[in-house]
Amino acid sequence: MIECVWLRRLMADLGVGQDTANTIYTDDSQSALAVARNPAFYACTNHIEMHYHYAKERLLAGEISLPYVLTPENLLAYIFTKALSCEKLEAFHKALGLLPFVD
């Protein structure tokens, strides 16, 4: 997310800013998304790491939006973010249309 905000600001400095929020899709914890979306939870979150507060600030400023993605809809992203068995890795390679590196 920090990279997204940085690129937004760089583009604005170059004169190619945008009025709409950048969408960052996440299947992260729904409780973390609730904290980012609702400032009323702030009193209950004294010990949350700073990057969650940064996410909340950017969300309230309208720079980003954080829609929740259901896990079944995000399975292909797991090839990049999760440790997978060989069978699952090969299945995801096929689903993405990737060719084998070596025959």
Secondary structure, DSSP 4 states (H G I P E B T S, - for coil): -HHHHHHHHHHHHTT---SSPEE--B-S-HHHHHHHH-GGGGGG-TT--HHHHHHHHHHHTTSEE--B--GGGGGGGHHHHS---HHHHHHHHHHHTPPPS--
